Amino acid sequence: MEFKSIEYTVADRIATITLSRPEKLNAIDEHMPAEIAAAVKDAEERPAVHVIVVTGAGRAFSSGYDLELYAEDPDAPGHQAMPWDPMIDFASMRSNTAHFSSLWRCDKPTIAKIRGYAVAGGSDIALSCDLVVMADDAQIGYPPARVWGCPTTAMWVYRIGAEQAKRMLFTGDLIDGVEAKRIGLVLDAVPETRLDERVADLAERIAGVPQNQLMMHKLMVNQAIDSMGLPTTQMLATLFDGVARHTPEGVWFKRRAEEIGFSGAIAERDSGEAIPRAGGGADTR
């Protein structure tokens, strides 16, 4: 299989999906979501594969969507001129949500291995995996919760409960692997020098279990989460993600990214200062 934005290998009962845009910290482009789903489908159909590991090339897991592509460019892919049609936006993002969620919904266990950053859309990918192992100094979070985004895979509340999920999304803060493990967001956090070994040991341990056993346990646990409302929550979150990019504040962020570059716009967004209302001035409502 030929891919543009990922690498995919299979060896010793383990399939490895590597997000592979290291020059952009593996930022998500128009190819990556569907390529992840295609690799998952291939791994699921291979009798020899028992477990899937997802990682990032270079020094990060993923820095989220490529804002140089999607925020700086006035004619960015998928960008709609006003008036905005929410259903066009929803249809596009729903496919990405489904692609990322293939890691959760496939019959075989999936493990995310995080070094560097798993932020914004990168956290959507990581938290769609069954198990997550981080380097203790790696960072995870969803900064677009401050403006211009909503996590479409909606996994935060199902992993850490309502209060911690609200804390993460109300602030848009990043937390390190140690804190992520403490609150139960991830399975383990280890020194970066031990990350590869820790994930390899875990994957090999799982790979020794018969596929039918793994499938039964995954289906049983996932059914419990689905019964809590995950499909409906993802539908709402995906719709809200489009809304967030077209609120007055969302439009402001897009314009700022076009004016000063996405790095500057992100610095303003994440500074802790009040997000300006459309027309100028802080939101005092």
MARFI-46382 format. One record per residue (C-alpha): residue number from 0; residue in one letter; x, y, z. Coordinates in steps of 0.2 Angstrom, whole numbers, always signed. Layout:
<rec><num>NUM</num><residu>A</residu><x>X</x><y>Y</y><z>Z</z></rec>
...
//
This chain:
<rec><num>0</num><residu>M</residu><x>+0</x><y>+0</y><z>+0</z></rec>
<rec><num>1</num><residu>E</residu><x>+6</x><y>+17</y><z>-4</z></rec>
<rec><num>2</num><residu>F</residu><x>+4</x><y>+32</y><z>+8</z></rec>
<rec><num>3</num><residu>K</residu><x>+8</x><y>+50</y><z>+8</z></rec>
<rec><num>4</num><residu>S</residu><x>+7</x><y>+55</y><z>+26</z></rec>
<rec><num>5</num><residu>I</residu><x>+10</x><y>+39</y><z>+36</z></rec>
<rec><num>6</num><residu>E</residu><x>+21</x><y>+23</y><z>+36</z></rec>
<rec><num>7</num><residu>Y</residu><x>+14</x><y>+6</y><z>+39</z></rec>
<rec><num>8</num><residu>T</residu><x>+23</x><y>-10</y><z>+43</z></rec>
<rec><num>9</num><residu>V</residu><x>+19</x><y>-27</y><z>+50</z></rec>
<rec><num>10</num><residu>A</residu><x>+31</x><y>-39</y><z>+59</z></rec>
<rec><num>11</num><residu>D</residu><x>+29</x><y>-52</y><z>+72</z></rec>
<rec><num>12</num><residu>R</residu><x>+10</x><y>-51</y><z>+75</z></rec>
<rec><num>13</num><residu>I</residu><x>+11</x><y>-32</y><z>+77</z></rec>
<rec><num>14</num><residu>A</residu><x>+6</x><y>-19</y><z>+64</z></rec>
<rec><num>15</num><residu>T</residu><x>+14</x><y>-1</y><z>+66</z></rec>
<rec><num>16</num><residu>I</residu><x>+6</x><y>+15</y><z>+60</z></rec>
<rec><num>17</num><residu>T</residu><x>+18</x><y>+29</y><z>+60</z></rec>
<rec><num>18</num><residu>L</residu><x>+12</x><y>+47</y><z>+57</z></rec>
<rec><num>19</num><residu>S</residu><x>+25</x><y>+53</y><z>+45</z></rec>
<rec><num>20</num><residu>R</residu><x>+26</x><y>+72</y><z>+42</z></rec>
<rec><num>21</num><residu>P</residu><x>+41</x><y>+74</y><z>+55</z></rec>
<rec><num>22</num><residu>E</residu><x>+45</x><y>+91</y><z>+47</z></rec>
<rec><num>23</num><residu>K</residu><x>+28</x><y>+97</y><z>+53</z></rec>
<rec><num>24</num><residu>L</residu><x>+28</x><y>+87</y><z>+69</z></rec>
<rec><num>25</num><residu>N</residu><x>+16</x><y>+75</y><z>+60</z></rec>
<rec><num>26</num><residu>A</residu><x>+3</x><y>+88</y><z>+58</z></rec>
<rec><num>27</num><residu>I</residu><x>-13</x><y>+81</y><z>+50</z></rec>
<rec><num>28</num><residu>D</residu><x>-16</x><y>+85</y><z>+32</z></rec>
<rec><num>29</num><residu>E</residu><x>-29</x><y>+80</y><z>+20</z></rec>
<rec><num>30</num><residu>H</residu><x>-22</x><y>+63</y><z>+17</z></rec>
<rec><num>31</num><residu>M</residu><x>-18</x><y>+57</y><z>+35</z></rec>
<rec><num>32</num><residu>P</residu><x>-36</x><y>+53</y><z>+42</z></rec>
<rec><num>33</num><residu>A</residu><x>-41</x><y>+41</y><z>+28</z></rec>
<rec><num>34</num><residu>E</residu><x>-23</x><y>+34</y><z>+27</z></rec>
<rec><num>35</num><residu>I</residu><x>-24</x><y>+29</y><z>+46</z></rec>
<rec><num>36</num><residu>A</residu><x>-41</x><y>+21</y><z>+42</z></rec>
<rec><num>37</num><residu>A</residu><x>-34</x><y>+11</y><z>+27</z></rec>
<rec><num>38</num><residu>A</residu><x>-20</x><y>+5</y><z>+37</z></rec>
<rec><num>39</num><residu>V</residu><x>-31</x><y>-1</y><z>+52</z></rec>
<rec><num>40</num><residu>K</residu><x>-43</x><y>-10</y><z>+39</z></rec>
<rec><num>41</num><residu>D</residu><x>-28</x><y>-19</y><z>+32</z></rec>
<rec><num>42</num><residu>A</residu><x>-21</x><y>-24</y><z>+49</z></rec>
<rec><num>43</num><residu>E</residu><x>-39</x><y>-30</y><z>+54</z></rec>
<rec><num>44</num><residu>E</residu><x>-40</x><y>-41</y><z>+39</z></rec>
<rec><num>45</num><residu>R</residu><x>-23</x><y>-49</y><z>+41</z></rec>
<rec><num>46</num><residu>P</residu><x>-24</x><y>-65</y><z>+52</z></rec>
<rec><num>47</num><residu>A</residu><x>-6</x><y>-63</y><z>+57</z></rec>
<rec><num>48</num><residu>V</residu><x>-9</x><y>-46</y><z>+66</z></rec>
<rec><num>49</num><residu>H</residu><x>-14</x><y>-46</y><z>+84</z></rec>
<rec><num>50</num><residu>V</residu><x>-11</x><y>-28</y><z>+89</z></rec>
<rec><num>51</num><residu>I</residu><x>-9</x><y>-11</y><z>+81</z></rec>
<rec><num>52</num><residu>V</residu><x>+4</x><y>+2</y><z>+88</z></rec>
<rec><num>53</num><residu>V</residu><x>+2</x><y>+20</y><z>+82</z></rec>
<rec><num>54</num><residu>T</residu><x>+17</x><y>+32</y><z>+84</z></rec>
<rec><num>55</num><residu>G</residu><x>+24</x><y>+47</y><z>+76</z></rec>
<rec><num>56</num><residu>A</residu><x>+40</x><y>+50</y><z>+66</z></rec>
<rec><num>57</num><residu>G</residu><x>+53</x><y>+61</y><z>+74</z></rec>
<rec><num>58</num><residu>R</residu><x>+51</x><y>+70</y><z>+90</z></rec>
<rec><num>59</num><residu>A</residu><x>+32</x><y>+71</y><z>+91</z></rec>
<rec><num>60</num><residu>F</residu><x>+16</x><y>+60</y><z>+90</z></rec>
<rec><num>61</num><residu>S</residu><x>+6</x><y>+74</y><z>+82</z></rec>
<rec><num>62</num><residu>S</residu><x>+4</x><y>+93</y><z>+84</z></rec>
<rec><num>63</num><residu>G</residu><x>-14</x><y>+92</y><z>+77</z></rec>
<rec><num>64</num><residu>Y</residu><x>-21</x><y>+99</y><z>+61</z></rec>
<rec><num>65</num><residu>D</residu><x>-9</x><y>+108</y><z>+50</z></rec>
<rec><num>66</num><residu>L</residu><x>-14</x><y>+126</y><z>+54</z></rec>
<rec><num>67</num><residu>E</residu><x>-1</x><y>+133</y><z>+41</z></rec>
<rec><num>68</num><residu>L</residu><x>-13</x><y>+124</y><z>+29</z></rec>
<rec><num>69</num><residu>Y</residu><x>-30</x><y>+126</y><z>+37</z></rec>
<rec><num>70</num><residu>A</residu><x>-28</x><y>+142</y><z>+46</z></rec>
<rec><num>71</num><residu>E</residu><x>-16</x><y>+154</y><z>+37</z></rec>
<rec><num>72</num><residu>D</residu><x>-23</x><y>+151</y><z>+20</z></rec>
<rec><num>73</num><residu>P</residu><x>-38</x><y>+161</y><z>+16</z></rec>
<rec><num>74</num><residu>D</residu><x>-43</x><y>+147</y><z>+3</z></rec>
<rec><num>75</num><residu>A</residu><x>-39</x><y>+133</y><z>+15</z></rec>
<rec><num>76</num><residu>P</residu><x>-46</x><y>+116</y><z>+10</z></rec>
<rec><num>77</num><residu>G</residu><x>-64</x><y>+114</y><z>+16</z></rec>
<rec><num>78</num><residu>H</residu><x>-65</x><y>+133</y><z>+21</z></rec>
<rec><num>79</num><residu>Q</residu><x>-82</x><y>+140</y><z>+16</z></rec>
<rec><num>80</num><residu>A</residu><x>-86</x><y>+158</y><z>+12</z></rec>
<rec><num>81</num><residu>M</residu><x>-100</x><y>+165</y><z>+22</z></rec>
<rec><num>82</num><residu>P</residu><x>-114</x><y>+161</y><z>+23</z></rec>
<rec><num>83</num><residu>W</residu><x>-108</x><y>+145</y><z>+31</z></rec>
<rec><num>84</num><residu>D</residu><x>-117</x><y>+128</y><z>+28</z></rec>
<rec><num>85</num><residu>P</residu><x>-115</x><y>+118</y><z>+44</z></rec>
<rec><num>86</num><residu>M</residu><x>-120</x><y>+102</y><z>+36</z></rec>
<rec><num>87</num><residu>I</residu><x>-106</x><y>+103</y><z>+23</z></rec>
<rec><num>88</num><residu>D</residu><x>-94</x><y>+106</y><z>+37</z></rec>
<rec><num>89</num><residu>F</residu><x>-101</x><y>+92</y><z>+47</z></rec>
<rec><num>90</num><residu>A</residu><x>-100</x><y>+79</y><z>+33</z></rec>
<rec><num>91</num><residu>S</residu><x>-82</x><y>+83</y><z>+30</z></rec>
<rec><num>92</num><residu>M</residu><x>-77</x><y>+82</y><z>+49</z></rec>
<rec><num>93</num><residu>R</residu><x>-88</x><y>+67</y><z>+52</z></rec>
<rec><num>94</num><residu>S</residu><x>-77</x><y>+57</y><z>+40</z></rec>
<rec><num>95</num><residu>N</residu><x>-61</x><y>+62</y><z>+49</z></rec>
<rec><num>96</num><residu>T</residu><x>-70</x><y>+57</y><z>+66</z></rec>
<rec><num>97</num><residu>A</residu><x>-74</x><y>+40</y><z>+58</z></rec>
<rec><num>98</num><residu>H</residu><x>-56</x><y>+38</y><z>+52</z></rec>
<rec><num>99</num><residu>F</residu><x>-48</x><y>+42</y><z>+68</z></rec>
<rec><num>100</num><residu>S</residu><x>-62</x><y>+31</y><z>+77</z></rec>
<rec><num>101</num><residu>S</residu><x>-57</x><y>+16</y><z>+67</z></rec>
<rec><num>102</num><residu>L</residu><x>-43</x><y>+14</y><z>+80</z></rec>
<rec><num>103</num><residu>W</residu><x>-56</x><y>+12</y><z>+93</z></rec>
<rec><num>104</num><residu>R</residu><x>-69</x><y>+2</y><z>+83</z></rec>
<rec><num>105</num><residu>C</residu><x>-58</x><y>-11</y><z>+75</z></rec>
<rec><num>106</num><residu>D</residu><x>-58</x><y>-28</y><z>+82</z></rec>
<rec><num>107</num><residu>K</residu><x>-39</x><y>-28</y><z>+87</z></rec>
<rec><num>108</num><residu>P</residu><x>-31</x><y>-19</y><z>+101</z></rec>
<rec><num>109</num><residu>T</residu><x>-23</x><y>-2</y><z>+98</z></rec>
<rec><num>110</num><residu>I</residu><x>-9</x><y>+6</y><z>+107</z></rec>
<rec><num>111</num><residu>A</residu><x>-4</x><y>+25</y><z>+105</z></rec>
<rec><num>112</num><residu>K</residu><x>+15</x><y>+28</y><z>+109</z></rec>
<rec><num>113</num><residu>I</residu><x>+17</x><y>+47</y><z>+113</z></rec>
<rec><num>114</num><residu>R</residu><x>+33</x><y>+57</y><z>+113</z></rec>
<rec><num>115</num><residu>G</residu><x>+34</x><y>+76</y><z>+111</z></rec>
<rec><num>116</num><residu>Y</residu><x>+16</x><y>+82</y><z>+108</z></rec>
<rec><num>117</num><residu>A</residu><x>-1</x><y>+74</y><z>+105</z></rec>
<rec><num>118</num><residu>V</residu><x>-11</x><y>+90</y><z>+105</z></rec>
<rec><num>119</num><residu>A</residu><x>-27</x><y>+96</y><z>+97</z></rec>
<rec><num>120</num><residu>G</residu><x>-32</x><y>+84</y><z>+83</z></rec>
<rec><num>121</num><residu>G</residu><x>-16</x><y>+74</y><z>+88</z></rec>
<rec><num>122</num><residu>S</residu><x>-25</x><y>+70</y><z>+104</z></rec>
<rec><num>123</num><residu>D</residu><x>-40</x><y>+64</y><z>+95</z></rec>
<rec><num>124</num><residu>I</residu><x>-30</x><y>+51</y><z>+86</z></rec>
<rec><num>125</num><residu>A</residu><x>-21</x><y>+46</y><z>+102</z></rec>
<rec><num>126</num><residu>L</residu><x>-36</x><y>+45</y><z>+113</z></rec>
<rec><num>127</num><residu>S</residu><x>-45</x><y>+34</y><z>+100</z></rec>
<rec><num>128</num><residu>C</residu><x>-33</x><y>+20</y><z>+104</z></rec>
<rec><num>129</num><residu>D</residu><x>-37</x><y>+7</y><z>+117</z></rec>
<rec><num>130</num><residu>L</residu><x>-21</x><y>+10</y><z>+127</z></rec>
<rec><num>131</num><residu>V</residu><x>-10</x><y>+26</y><z>+128</z></rec>
<rec><num>132</num><residu>V</residu><x>+8</x><y>+26</y><z>+134</z></rec>
<rec><num>133</num><residu>M</residu><x>+17</x><y>+43</y><z>+135</z></rec>
<rec><num>134</num><residu>A</residu><x>+35</x><y>+49</y><z>+138</z></rec>
<rec><num>135</num><residu>D</residu><x>+34</x><y>+57</y><z>+155</z></rec>
<rec><num>136</num><residu>D</residu><x>+39</x><y>+74</y><z>+148</z></rec>
<rec><num>137</num><residu>A</residu><x>+27</x><y>+73</y><z>+133</z></rec>
<rec><num>138</num><residu>Q</residu><x>+12</x><y>+84</y><z>+132</z></rec>
<rec><num>139</num><residu>I</residu><x>-6</x><y>+81</y><z>+128</z></rec>
<rec><num>140</num><residu>G</residu><x>-21</x><y>+92</y><z>+128</z></rec>
<rec><num>141</num><residu>Y</residu><x>-34</x><y>+101</y><z>+117</z></rec>
<rec><num>142</num><residu>P</residu><x>-29</x><y>+120</y><z>+115</z></rec>
<rec><num>143</num><residu>P</residu><x>-42</x><y>+123</y><z>+102</z></rec>
<rec><num>144</num><residu>A</residu><x>-55</x><y>+121</y><z>+116</z></rec>
<rec><num>145</num><residu>R</residu><x>-51</x><y>+139</y><z>+120</z></rec>
<rec><num>146</num><residu>V</residu><x>-57</x><y>+145</y><z>+102</z></rec>
<rec><num>147</num><residu>W</residu><x>-59</x><y>+137</y><z>+85</z></rec>
<rec><num>148</num><residu>G</residu><x>-62</x><y>+119</y><z>+90</z></rec>
<rec><num>149</num><residu>C</residu><x>-71</x><y>+105</y><z>+99</z></rec>
<rec><num>150</num><residu>P</residu><x>-63</x><y>+87</y><z>+100</z></rec>
<rec><num>151</num><residu>T</residu><x>-73</x><y>+77</y><z>+88</z></rec>
<rec><num>152</num><residu>T</residu><x>-69</x><y>+60</y><z>+94</z></rec>
<rec><num>153</num><residu>A</residu><x>-75</x><y>+66</y><z>+111</z></rec>
<rec><num>154</num><residu>M</residu><x>-65</x><y>+53</y><z>+121</z></rec>
<rec><num>155</num><residu>W</residu><x>-60</x><y>+65</y><z>+136</z></rec>
<rec><num>156</num><residu>V</residu><x>-76</x><y>+62</y><z>+146</z></rec>
<rec><num>157</num><residu>Y</residu><x>-75</x><y>+43</y><z>+144</z></rec>
<rec><num>158</num><residu>R</residu><x>-57</x><y>+42</y><z>+149</z></rec>
<rec><num>159</num><residu>I</residu><x>-56</x><y>+54</y><z>+164</z></rec>
<rec><num>160</num><residu>G</residu><x>-74</x><y>+58</y><z>+169</z></rec>
<rec><num>161</num><residu>A</residu><x>-84</x><y>+74</y><z>+168</z></rec>
<rec><num>162</num><residu>E</residu><x>-75</x><y>+85</y><z>+180</z></rec>
<rec><num>163</num><residu>Q</residu><x>-57</x><y>+82</y><z>+173</z></rec>
<rec><num>164</num><residu>A</residu><x>-64</x><y>+83</y><z>+155</z></rec>
<rec><num>165</num><residu>K</residu><x>-72</x><y>+99</y><z>+159</z></rec>
<rec><num>166</num><residu>R</residu><x>-55</x><y>+105</y><z>+167</z></rec>
<rec><num>167</num><residu>M</residu><x>-45</x><y>+101</y><z>+152</z></rec>
<rec><num>168</num><residu>L</residu><x>-58</x><y>+108</y><z>+139</z></rec>
<rec><num>169</num><residu>F</residu><x>-62</x><y>+124</y><z>+149</z></rec>
<rec><num>170</num><residu>T</residu><x>-44</x><y>+129</y><z>+150</z></rec>
<rec><num>171</num><residu>G</residu><x>-36</x><y>+121</y><z>+134</z></rec>
<rec><num>172</num><residu>D</residu><x>-21</x><y>+117</y><z>+145</z></rec>
<rec><num>173</num><residu>L</residu><x>-8</x><y>+104</y><z>+141</z></rec>
<rec><num>174</num><residu>I</residu><x>-2</x><y>+92</y><z>+154</z></rec>
<rec><num>175</num><residu>D</residu><x>+13</x><y>+80</y><z>+154</z></rec>
<rec><num>176</num><residu>G</residu><x>+13</x><y>+62</y><z>+154</z></rec>
<rec><num>177</num><residu>V</residu><x>+15</x><y>+61</y><z>+173</z></rec>
<rec><num>178</num><residu>E</residu><x>-1</x><y>+71</y><z>+176</z></rec>
<rec><num>179</num><residu>A</residu><x>-10</x><y>+62</y><z>+162</z></rec>
<rec><num>180</num><residu>K</residu><x>-6</x><y>+45</y><z>+171</z></rec>
<rec><num>181</num><residu>R</residu><x>-11</x><y>+52</y><z>+188</z></rec>
<rec><num>182</num><residu>I</residu><x>-29</x><y>+57</y><z>+182</z></rec>
<rec><num>183</num><residu>G</residu><x>-31</x><y>+41</y><z>+172</z></rec>
<rec><num>184</num><residu>L</residu><x>-30</x><y>+48</y><z>+155</z></rec>
<rec><num>185</num><residu>V</residu><x>-16</x><y>+36</y><z>+149</z></rec>
<rec><num>186</num><residu>L</residu><x>-10</x><y>+19</y><z>+155</z></rec>
<rec><num>187</num><residu>D</residu><x>+8</x><y>+23</y><z>+158</z></rec>
<rec><num>188</num><residu>A</residu><x>+21</x><y>+37</y><z>+158</z></rec>
<rec><num>189</num><residu>V</residu><x>+39</x><y>+32</y><z>+157</z></rec>
<rec><num>190</num><residu>P</residu><x>+56</x><y>+41</y><z>+154</z></rec>
<rec><num>191</num><residu>E</residu><x>+57</x><y>+45</y><z>+135</z></rec>
<rec><num>192</num><residu>T</residu><x>+72</x><y>+33</y><z>+134</z></rec>
<rec><num>193</num><residu>R</residu><x>+61</x><y>+19</y><z>+140</z></rec>
<rec><num>194</num><residu>L</residu><x>+46</x><y>+23</y><z>+129</z></rec>
<rec><num>195</num><residu>D</residu><x>+50</x><y>+11</y><z>+115</z></rec>
<rec><num>196</num><residu>E</residu><x>+54</x><y>-3</y><z>+126</z></rec>
<rec><num>197</num><residu>R</residu><x>+38</x><y>-1</y><z>+137</z></rec>
<rec><num>198</num><residu>V</residu><x>+27</x><y>-1</y><z>+122</z></rec>
<rec><num>199</num><residu>A</residu><x>+36</x><y>-15</y><z>+114</z></rec>
<rec><num>200</num><residu>D</residu><x>+34</x><y>-26</y><z>+129</z></rec>
<rec><num>201</num><residu>L</residu><x>+16</x><y>-22</y><z>+131</z></rec>
<rec><num>202</num><residu>A</residu><x>+12</x><y>-25</y><z>+112</z></rec>
<rec><num>203</num><residu>E</residu><x>+22</x><y>-42</y><z>+113</z></rec>
<rec><num>204</num><residu>R</residu><x>+12</x><y>-47</y><z>+129</z></rec>
<rec><num>205</num><residu>I</residu><x>-5</x><y>-43</y><z>+120</z></rec>
<rec><num>206</num><residu>A</residu><x>+1</x><y>-51</y><z>+104</z></rec>
<rec><num>207</num><residu>G</residu><x>+3</x><y>-68</y><z>+113</z></rec>
<rec><num>208</num><residu>V</residu><x>-16</x><y>-69</y><z>+116</z></rec>
<rec><num>209</num><residu>P</residu><x>-28</x><y>-77</y><z>+104</z></rec>
<rec><num>210</num><residu>Q</residu><x>-37</x><y>-65</y><z>+92</z></rec>
<rec><num>211</num><residu>N</residu><x>-54</x><y>-71</y><z>+97</z></rec>
<rec><num>212</num><residu>Q</residu><x>-50</x><y>-68</y><z>+115</z></rec>
<rec><num>213</num><residu>L</residu><x>-44</x><y>-50</y><z>+111</z></rec>
<rec><num>214</num><residu>M</residu><x>-59</x><y>-47</y><z>+100</z></rec>
<rec><num>215</num><residu>M</residu><x>-72</x><y>-53</y><z>+114</z></rec>
<rec><num>216</num><residu>H</residu><x>-64</x><y>-42</y><z>+127</z></rec>
<rec><num>217</num><residu>K</residu><x>-63</x><y>-26</y><z>+116</z></rec>
<rec><num>218</num><residu>L</residu><x>-81</x><y>-28</y><z>+110</z></rec>
<rec><num>219</num><residu>M</residu><x>-87</x><y>-30</y><z>+128</z></rec>
<rec><num>220</num><residu>V</residu><x>-78</x><y>-15</y><z>+134</z></rec>
<rec><num>221</num><residu>N</residu><x>-83</x><y>-4</y><z>+119</z></rec>
<rec><num>222</num><residu>Q</residu><x>-101</x><y>-9</y><z>+120</z></rec>
<rec><num>223</num><residu>A</residu><x>-101</x><y>-2</y><z>+138</z></rec>
<rec><num>224</num><residu>I</residu><x>-94</x><y>+14</y><z>+131</z></rec>
<rec><num>225</num><residu>D</residu><x>-107</x><y>+14</y><z>+117</z></rec>
<rec><num>226</num><residu>S</residu><x>-121</x><y>+11</y><z>+129</z></rec>
<rec><num>227</num><residu>M</residu><x>-115</x><y>+27</y><z>+138</z></rec>
<rec><num>228</num><residu>G</residu><x>-118</x><y>+37</y><z>+122</z></rec>
<rec><num>229</num><residu>L</residu><x>-102</x><y>+38</y><z>+113</z></rec>
<rec><num>230</num><residu>P</residu><x>-109</x><y>+38</y><z>+95</z></rec>
<rec><num>231</num><residu>T</residu><x>-121</x><y>+52</y><z>+99</z></rec>
<rec><num>232</num><residu>T</residu><x>-108</x><y>+62</y><z>+109</z></rec>
<rec><num>233</num><residu>Q</residu><x>-96</x><y>+61</y><z>+94</z></rec>
<rec><num>234</num><residu>M</residu><x>-110</x><y>+67</y><z>+82</z></rec>
<rec><num>235</num><residu>L</residu><x>-113</x><y>+82</y><z>+93</z></rec>
<rec><num>236</num><residu>A</residu><x>-95</x><y>+86</y><z>+96</z></rec>
<rec><num>237</num><residu>T</residu><x>-91</x><y>+85</y><z>+77</z></rec>
<rec><num>238</num><residu>L</residu><x>-106</x><y>+97</y><z>+73</z></rec>
<rec><num>239</num><residu>F</residu><x>-99</x><y>+108</y><z>+87</z></rec>
<rec><num>240</num><residu>D</residu><x>-82</x><y>+108</y><z>+80</z></rec>
<rec><num>241</num><residu>G</residu><x>-88</x><y>+116</y><z>+64</z></rec>
<rec><num>242</num><residu>V</residu><x>-99</x><y>+129</y><z>+74</z></rec>
<rec><num>243</num><residu>A</residu><x>-83</x><y>+133</y><z>+84</z></rec>
<rec><num>244</num><residu>R</residu><x>-74</x><y>+138</y><z>+68</z></rec>
<rec><num>245</num><residu>H</residu><x>-88</x><y>+150</y><z>+63</z></rec>
<rec><num>246</num><residu>T</residu><x>-92</x><y>+159</y><z>+79</z></rec>
<rec><num>247</num><residu>P</residu><x>-87</x><y>+177</y><z>+80</z></rec>
<rec><num>248</num><residu>E</residu><x>-72</x><y>+172</y><z>+90</z></rec>
<rec><num>249</num><residu>G</residu><x>-68</x><y>+158</y><z>+78</z></rec>
<rec><num>250</num><residu>V</residu><x>-68</x><y>+169</y><z>+63</z></rec>
<rec><num>251</num><residu>W</residu><x>-57</x><y>+181</y><z>+73</z></rec>
<rec><num>252</num><residu>F</residu><x>-44</x><y>+167</y><z>+76</z></rec>
<rec><num>253</num><residu>K</residu><x>-44</x><y>+163</y><z>+57</z></rec>
<rec><num>254</num><residu>R</residu><x>-42</x><y>+181</y><z>+52</z></rec>
<rec><num>255</num><residu>R</residu><x>-28</x><y>+183</y><z>+65</z></rec>
<rec><num>256</num><residu>A</residu><x>-19</x><y>+167</y><z>+58</z></rec>
<rec><num>257</num><residu>E</residu><x>-20</x><y>+174</y><z>+41</z></rec>
<rec><num>258</num><residu>E</residu><x>-13</x><y>+191</y><z>+47</z></rec>
<rec><num>259</num><residu>I</residu><x>+1</x><y>+186</y><z>+58</z></rec>
<rec><num>260</num><residu>G</residu><x>+3</x><y>+167</y><z>+55</z></rec>
<rec><num>261</num><residu>F</residu><x>-4</x><y>+153</y><z>+65</z></rec>
<rec><num>262</num><residu>S</residu><x>+10</x><y>+153</y><z>+77</z></rec>
<rec><num>263</num><residu>G</residu><x>+6</x><y>+170</y><z>+82</z></rec>
<rec><num>264</num><residu>A</residu><x>-12</x><y>+167</y><z>+83</z></rec>
<rec><num>265</num><residu>I</residu><x>-10</x><y>+152</y><z>+94</z></rec>
<rec><num>266</num><residu>A</residu><x>+1</x><y>+162</y><z>+106</z></rec>
<rec><num>267</num><residu>E</residu><x>-12</x><y>+174</y><z>+108</z></rec>
<rec><num>268</num><residu>R</residu><x>-26</x><y>+161</y><z>+110</z></rec>
<rec><num>269</num><residu>D</residu><x>-16</x><y>+151</y><z>+123</z></rec>
<rec><num>270</num><residu>S</residu><x>-9</x><y>+166</y><z>+132</z></rec>
<rec><num>271</num><residu>G</residu><x>-23</x><y>+166</y><z>+145</z></rec>
<rec><num>272</num><residu>E</residu><x>-29</x><y>+183</y><z>+140</z></rec>
<rec><num>273</num><residu>A</residu><x>-47</x><y>+185</y><z>+136</z></rec>
<rec><num>274</num><residu>I</residu><x>-52</x><y>+180</y><z>+118</z></rec>
<rec><num>275</num><residu>P</residu><x>-58</x><y>+196</y><z>+109</z></rec>
<rec><num>276</num><residu>R</residu><x>-76</x><y>+197</y><z>+103</z></rec>
<rec><num>277</num><residu>A</residu><x>-80</x><y>+201</y><z>+85</z></rec>
<rec><num>278</num><residu>G</residu><x>-78</x><y>+220</y><z>+82</z></rec>
<rec><num>279</num><residu>G</residu><x>-65</x><y>+222</y><z>+96</z></rec>
<rec><num>280</num><residu>G</residu><x>-64</x><y>+221</y><z>+114</z></rec>
<rec><num>281</num><residu>A</residu><x>-64</x><y>+207</y><z>+127</z></rec>
<rec><num>282</num><residu>D</residu><x>-80</x><y>+197</y><z>+129</z></rec>
<rec><num>283</num><residu>T</residu><x>-88</x><y>+204</y><z>+145</z></rec>
<rec><num>284</num><residu>R</residu><x>-105</x><y>+195</y><z>+143</z></rec>
//
